[in-house]
Amino acid sequence: MTTTDQVDRLEAFLAQDPSNLNLVAESVNAAVGAGQSERARAILERSRAAMSLDAPLRHLEATILLSEHRFTEARELLTGLLRDGADAPGVVFNLGYAALRAGDPAAGATVLQGLLARPDAAPETLTWLLRCHLHAGHPERALEAWNTAPLPQRTPEAAGVASLACFDADLPGQARELADGALVAGATSLEPVVVRAALALSDGEFANADQLLARGRQIAPDDPRLRFTCGLAQMLRGRSAEANEEFRFAVTRQPRHAGGWIAFAWSSIFTGDLAEARSSLDRAMELDRNFAETHGALAVVDALEGHREAALAGIERASRLDRNSMAWHYAEAVLAGAHRDAATMRARVDDLMATRPDKARFALLGRMRRPD
């Protein structure tokens, strides 16, 4: 039986029992699942004429809006439902999800954190709470939520998202363990695939990374973290222009990912667009003013533009924040003229890499270099 056949069958039953709320919900959800949102809305409107129940039908309307990616409208409707006392777990969960998809992940996290404490919370609540924290740029909050969550919520899917939080928090060993465990347990989410691909890139295992990224594209081809990691793969092969386009897409979809702006800036540096690089680093600075790599990359831009004093000041700030930071060492090399010779710059980068073998994100940045 096709999904359309299933909707036909349910509508036939509903015609005989138009005030059956469970049947209305099943019919609307089946139509949404079949990609027939207009049909779902028609079912809903007919049901409004047959019954006086308001809140459940408004929730179904929000479900239709979510399926149409009308997240702001869905959020407004769900907020009104909650204000009117309709606090069923499905309503609360959908409000958190709508807030995230409407571009307000911090609000989504607040909603889902409250839901997580309830015994009737859906099993996927933790998974989406972790995603909210990551999209808000707070991997440390995602890890805290993972570490304190009730055991029933710590599903393979949630473990996969937690692996990305570990990676972003510079805990590559824990990231690898959680990602591997999630995938072995049958997780179908994208995050553990992205983590394993990023770790493969940091280890120089490009063929393995390519296979994982291809798998990721089958799951969610337009996910910003997947596209970010695809950008890293391009950058590590010296394909700066292709990387630049991937990073541009990623930061547009996930603008609170500071690492995305920094990587975008490096790709702009390597393609010679220093104005774009500076603009990207300004965005990264708005998100975290105490990250050495941002200050160091700005010093690189200053050095390439011939602003020696500004570059030296940036190097001093970056080195004060992290003595082993890759970017300020790169800026020093530019000031010394080493960037004009690919072999010299590669030797400098490899020397720096040897000092930080435990840092996965550092390794990725360190492997970025101009094409020969």
Buried (B, 14 or more C-beta within 10 A) or exposed (E): EEEBEBBEEBBEEBEEEBEBEEBBBBBBBBBBEBEBBEBBBBBBEBBBEEBEEEBBBBBBBBBBBBBBEBBBBBBBBBBEBBEEEBBBBBBBBBBBBBBBBBBBBBBBBBBBBBBBEEEEBBEBBBBBBBBBBBBBBBBEBBBEBBEEBEEEBBBBBBBBBBBBBBBBBBBBEBBBBBBBBBBEEEBEBBBBBBBBBBBBBBEEBEEBBBBBBEBBBEBBEEBBBBBBBBBBBBBBBBBBEBBBBBBBBBBEBBBBBBBBBBBBBBBBBBBEBBEBBBBBBEBBBEBBEEBBBBBBBBBBBBBBBEBEEBBBBBBEBBBEBBEEBBBBBBBBBBBEEBBEEBEBBBEBBEEBBEEBEEBBBBBBBBBBBEEE
